[in-house]
Amino acid sequence: MPDVAALATEKEQVLGSAEFAWLLSAHAADVHIRLNTIREIHVMSDLITTVIEAHGGLHRYNRFTSVTAHLRVGGSLWRLKGQEGILSQAAVRLDLHRQHASHYPFTAPHLRSSFTAKRVAVESAAGDVKADRFDPRASFPADVHSPWDDLHVAYFAGYAMWTYFTSPFIFSSPGFEAAELSPHTEEGEEWKRLKVTFPDHIATHCPVQIFYFDSNGLLRRHDYTPEVINAGPAAHYPSEYRSSMESWFRPGGGSSGGDRTERCPGTSNSSPSTSKMSCSPER
């Protein structure tokens, strides 16, 4: 049997009561395997805590119910989809504790989009529905060259902006899974990597995405495959971090203001976006 006294000492240092019970239930040969598993979980928890704190901390995030960003979004994707300029001068309001986003003005000065994972709509400022679609993800064409309609744009832009602005805070939410990968060297720096698996009820680019963090815990790169585009993998590179007491997310979905550039490997696509932001406090 394992040395119970030694394990009790470790329990006081790193283990919770459930973990300790699981450890003691193991056969002697399995104890060290289980102990290493628990240690890896705690290291992972420490990394998530570190990157969340670097971006402002959950205590600040939870003080707010929404964030509003004023955007300039462009690039070859929108030309390809026949929607160039649709988000060139727009704002987006996102709920931080449920998946909802609204871009405005959207297609006309008096209209806005309304996005959730199960439904997307174009509506007036008064809430009158002009067009809507249930199960919007199923409506996307398989051909990368096929045009998008306005509801396609509303869904894609809605889930994309919600993902950018709520990461990395959502990594600690129920249903999210994270695993640390080997470090990555780029731009002469070593970046830590998190492989994050999103729960099924969250609409996003793809279920598994890779986030890269520098030595300060700030997001430097975000890899994913935008499945609704069907054009292969993409990478985002946030830059120009700024912070303030009111606007503390990273640029393009993070710290206050700044740039976010999308690079699609194997293509010449580059979709820069900039943002200025404000947050609404909990009421």
C-alpha positions as CSV (number, residue, x, y, z in Angstrom):
1,M,0.0,0.0,0.0
2,P,1.2,3.6,-0.5
3,D,2.6,5.7,2.3
4,V,-0.7,7.2,3.7
5,A,1.2,9.7,5.8
6,A,3.1,11.0,2.8
7,L,-0.1,11.1,0.8
8,A,-1.9,13.0,3.6
9,T,0.9,15.6,3.5
10,E,0.4,15.9,-0.3
11,K,-3.4,16.2,0.3
12,E,-2.8,19.2,2.5
13,Q,-0.6,20.8,-0.2
14,V,-2.5,20.2,-3.5
15,L,-5.4,17.7,-3.2
16,G,-9.1,18.2,-2.6
17,S,-11.1,15.7,-0.6
18,A,-12.6,14.0,-3.6
19,E,-9.2,13.7,-5.3
20,F,-7.7,12.3,-2.1
21,A,-10.5,9.7,-1.8
22,W,-10.0,8.7,-5.5
23,L,-6.2,8.4,-4.9
24,L,-6.6,6.1,-1.9
25,S,-9.1,3.9,-3.7
26,A,-6.3,2.9,-6.2
27,H,-4.3,-0.2,-6.1
28,A,-0.7,0.3,-5.0
29,A,0.6,0.1,-8.5
30,D,-1.8,2.8,-9.7
31,V,-1.3,5.4,-7.0
32,H,1.6,7.2,-8.6
33,I,-0.2,7.2,-12.0
34,R,-3.3,8.8,-10.4
35,L,-1.2,11.2,-8.4
36,N,0.5,12.5,-11.6
37,T,-2.9,12.9,-13.2
38,I,-4.1,15.0,-10.3
39,R,-0.9,17.1,-10.4
40,E,-1.4,17.7,-14.2
41,I,-5.0,18.9,-13.5
42,H,-3.7,21.3,-10.9
43,V,-1.0,22.7,-13.2
44,M,-3.7,23.1,-15.9
45,S,-5.9,25.0,-13.4
46,D,-3.0,27.2,-12.5
47,L,-2.4,28.1,-16.2
48,I,-6.0,29.0,-16.8
49,T,-6.0,31.1,-13.7
50,T,-2.9,32.8,-14.8
51,V,-4.2,33.8,-18.2
52,I,-7.5,34.9,-16.9
53,E,-5.8,37.1,-14.3
54,A,-3.6,38.5,-17.0
55,H,-6.7,39.7,-19.0
56,G,-8.3,41.3,-16.0
57,G,-9.5,38.5,-13.8
58,L,-12.9,36.9,-13.2
59,H,-13.7,39.3,-10.4
60,R,-13.7,42.1,-12.9
61,Y,-15.4,40.1,-15.6
62,N,-18.2,39.1,-13.4
63,R,-18.9,42.8,-12.5
64,F,-20.2,43.3,-16.0
65,T,-23.2,41.9,-17.9
66,S,-22.3,43.1,-21.4
67,V,-19.6,44.7,-23.6
68,T,-20.0,47.0,-26.6
69,A,-17.3,47.3,-29.2
70,H,-17.1,49.7,-32.1
71,L,-15.6,47.8,-35.0
72,R,-14.0,48.2,-38.4
73,V,-14.0,44.8,-40.1
74,G,-12.8,44.0,-43.6
75,G,-10.9,41.5,-45.7
76,S,-11.1,39.1,-48.6
77,L,-13.7,36.9,-46.9
78,W,-16.4,39.5,-47.2
79,R,-15.7,40.1,-50.9
80,L,-15.7,36.3,-51.5
81,K,-19.1,36.1,-49.8
82,G,-20.6,39.1,-51.6
83,Q,-20.9,41.1,-48.4
84,E,-18.0,43.6,-48.6
85,G,-18.5,46.5,-46.3
86,I,-21.3,45.0,-44.3
87,L,-19.4,45.4,-41.0
88,S,-17.0,48.2,-42.0
89,Q,-18.5,50.6,-39.6
90,A,-20.5,48.9,-36.9
91,A,-20.9,48.2,-33.2
92,V,-21.5,44.9,-31.5
93,R,-23.1,44.4,-28.1
94,L,-22.5,41.0,-26.4
95,D,-23.9,39.4,-23.3
96,L,-21.0,38.1,-21.2
97,H,-22.9,35.4,-19.3
98,R,-25.1,33.9,-22.1
99,Q,-24.4,33.5,-25.8
100,H,-26.0,36.5,-27.4
101,A,-24.7,39.2,-29.7
102,S,-26.1,42.0,-31.8
103,H,-24.4,44.1,-34.5
104,Y,-25.8,47.5,-35.4
105,P,-26.4,49.2,-37.7
106,F,-26.8,46.0,-39.7
107,T,-27.7,46.3,-43.4
108,A,-29.6,49.5,-42.8
109,P,-29.3,52.4,-40.2
110,H,-32.5,51.3,-38.3
111,L,-31.8,47.6,-38.3
112,R,-29.7,45.3,-36.0
113,S,-28.8,41.6,-35.9
114,S,-29.7,39.2,-33.1
115,F,-27.6,36.1,-32.7
116,T,-28.0,33.0,-30.4
117,A,-26.7,29.5,-31.1
118,K,-30.2,28.3,-32.2
119,R,-31.6,31.3,-33.9
120,V,-30.4,34.4,-35.8
121,A,-32.5,37.4,-36.9
122,V,-32.5,40.9,-38.4
123,E,-34.8,43.2,-36.5
124,S,-35.6,46.8,-36.0
125,A,-34.5,48.8,-33.0
126,A,-38.0,48.3,-31.6
127,G,-37.6,44.5,-31.9
128,D,-39.8,44.0,-35.0
129,V,-38.4,40.9,-36.8
130,K,-37.6,41.5,-40.5
131,A,-36.1,38.1,-41.1
132,D,-35.0,35.1,-39.0
133,R,-33.7,31.6,-39.2
134,F,-33.7,28.7,-36.8
135,D,-30.8,26.2,-36.8
136,P,-28.7,28.7,-38.7
137,R,-25.5,26.6,-38.8
138,A,-27.2,24.0,-41.0
139,S,-28.0,26.7,-43.7
140,F,-24.4,27.4,-44.7
141,P,-23.4,26.4,-48.2
142,A,-20.7,23.7,-48.5
143,D,-18.9,25.5,-51.4
144,V,-16.4,28.1,-50.1
145,H,-17.2,30.3,-53.1
146,S,-20.9,30.5,-52.5
147,P,-22.3,33.8,-51.4
148,W,-23.8,34.4,-48.0
149,D,-27.0,36.2,-47.2
150,D,-27.4,38.7,-44.4
151,L,-28.5,36.0,-41.8
152,H,-25.3,34.0,-42.6
153,V,-23.3,37.1,-41.8
154,A,-25.2,37.7,-38.6
155,Y,-24.6,34.2,-37.3
156,F,-20.9,34.0,-38.3
157,A,-20.1,37.5,-36.9
158,G,-22.2,36.9,-33.8
159,Y,-20.6,33.7,-32.7
160,A,-17.1,34.9,-33.7
161,M,-17.2,38.1,-31.8
162,W,-18.7,36.4,-28.7
163,T,-15.9,33.9,-28.8
164,Y,-13.2,36.5,-29.1
165,F,-14.5,38.8,-26.4
166,T,-15.3,36.2,-23.8
167,S,-12.0,34.2,-24.1
168,P,-10.2,33.3,-21.9
169,F,-12.8,33.9,-19.2
170,I,-15.2,31.2,-20.5
171,F,-12.5,28.6,-20.1
172,S,-13.4,28.2,-16.5
173,S,-17.1,27.7,-17.3
174,P,-18.9,24.4,-16.9
175,G,-18.6,22.2,-20.0
176,F,-15.3,23.7,-21.2
177,E,-12.2,21.4,-21.3
178,A,-8.6,22.5,-21.5
179,A,-5.3,20.7,-22.0
180,E,-1.9,22.2,-22.0
181,L,0.2,21.4,-25.1
182,S,3.9,21.6,-25.5
183,P,5.2,25.2,-25.8
184,H,5.5,26.9,-29.1
185,T,8.3,29.2,-30.3
186,E,7.4,32.2,-32.5
187,E,8.7,35.7,-33.0
188,G,11.7,34.8,-30.8
189,E,9.4,34.0,-27.8
190,E,8.1,30.8,-26.2
191,W,4.3,30.7,-25.9
192,K,2.3,28.4,-23.8
193,R,-0.5,26.6,-25.5
194,L,-4.0,25.6,-24.4
195,K,-6.2,23.2,-26.4
196,V,-9.7,24.2,-25.5
197,T,-12.7,22.0,-26.2
198,F,-16.0,24.0,-26.3
199,P,-19.3,22.4,-25.1
200,D,-21.9,21.4,-27.7
201,H,-24.3,24.2,-26.7
202,I,-21.9,27.0,-27.6
203,A,-21.8,28.1,-31.2
204,T,-18.2,28.8,-32.3
205,H,-15.8,28.2,-35.2
206,C,-15.1,24.6,-34.3
207,P,-15.2,22.4,-31.2
208,V,-11.4,22.3,-30.5
209,Q,-9.3,25.5,-30.7
210,I,-5.7,26.3,-29.7
211,F,-4.8,29.5,-27.7
212,Y,-1.2,30.7,-27.4
213,F,-0.1,32.9,-24.4
214,D,3.2,34.8,-23.8
215,S,5.2,34.9,-20.6
216,N,2.8,37.6,-19.3
217,G,-0.2,35.4,-19.8
218,L,-1.6,37.5,-22.7
219,L,-3.1,35.9,-25.8
220,R,-0.8,36.1,-28.8
221,R,-2.3,33.7,-31.2
222,H,-5.6,31.8,-31.7
223,D,-5.9,28.8,-34.0
224,Y,-9.2,27.4,-35.3
225,T,-11.0,26.1,-38.3
226,P,-14.0,28.2,-39.3
227,E,-16.3,25.3,-40.3
228,V,-19.0,27.4,-41.8
229,I,-16.6,28.8,-44.3
230,N,-15.1,25.4,-45.2
231,A,-11.8,26.9,-46.3
232,G,-9.3,25.2,-43.8
233,P,-7.6,26.5,-40.7
234,A,-7.0,30.1,-39.7
235,A,-5.0,31.9,-37.1
236,H,-5.6,35.2,-35.3
237,Y,-2.8,37.4,-33.9
238,P,-4.0,40.0,-31.3
239,S,-1.7,43.0,-30.9
240,E,-1.5,46.6,-29.5
241,Y,-2.7,45.8,-26.0
242,R,-4.1,48.6,-24.0
243,S,-5.9,48.6,-20.6
244,S,-8.1,50.8,-18.6
245,M,-10.4,50.5,-15.6
246,E,-13.5,50.3,-17.7
247,S,-12.3,48.5,-20.9
248,W,-10.0,45.6,-20.2
249,F,-10.6,43.0,-22.8
250,R,-7.9,42.1,-25.3
251,P,-8.0,43.8,-28.7
252,G,-10.4,42.4,-31.3
253,G,-11.8,40.5,-28.3
254,G,-9.5,41.2,-25.4
255,S,-7.8,44.3,-23.9
256,S,-9.2,47.7,-24.6
257,G,-9.0,48.6,-28.3
258,G,-6.3,47.5,-30.7
259,D,-5.8,45.2,-33.7
260,R,-6.6,41.6,-34.5
261,T,-5.3,40.1,-37.8
262,E,-6.6,36.9,-39.2
263,R,-4.2,34.7,-41.3
264,C,-5.5,31.7,-43.1
265,P,-2.6,29.3,-43.8
266,G,-2.3,28.5,-47.5
267,T,-4.2,31.6,-48.7
268,S,-3.5,35.3,-49.0
269,N,-6.5,36.1,-46.8
270,S,-6.0,38.7,-44.2
271,S,-8.9,40.2,-42.3
272,P,-7.9,43.0,-39.9
273,S,-10.3,44.4,-37.4
274,T,-10.0,47.1,-34.8
275,S,-12.2,47.9,-31.8
276,K,-13.0,50.4,-29.1
277,M,-14.9,49.1,-26.2
278,S,-17.1,49.8,-23.1
279,C,-18.7,47.6,-20.6
280,S,-22.1,47.6,-18.8
281,P,-22.0,46.9,-15.1
282,E,-24.1,44.3,-13.3
283,R,-27.4,45.7,-12.3
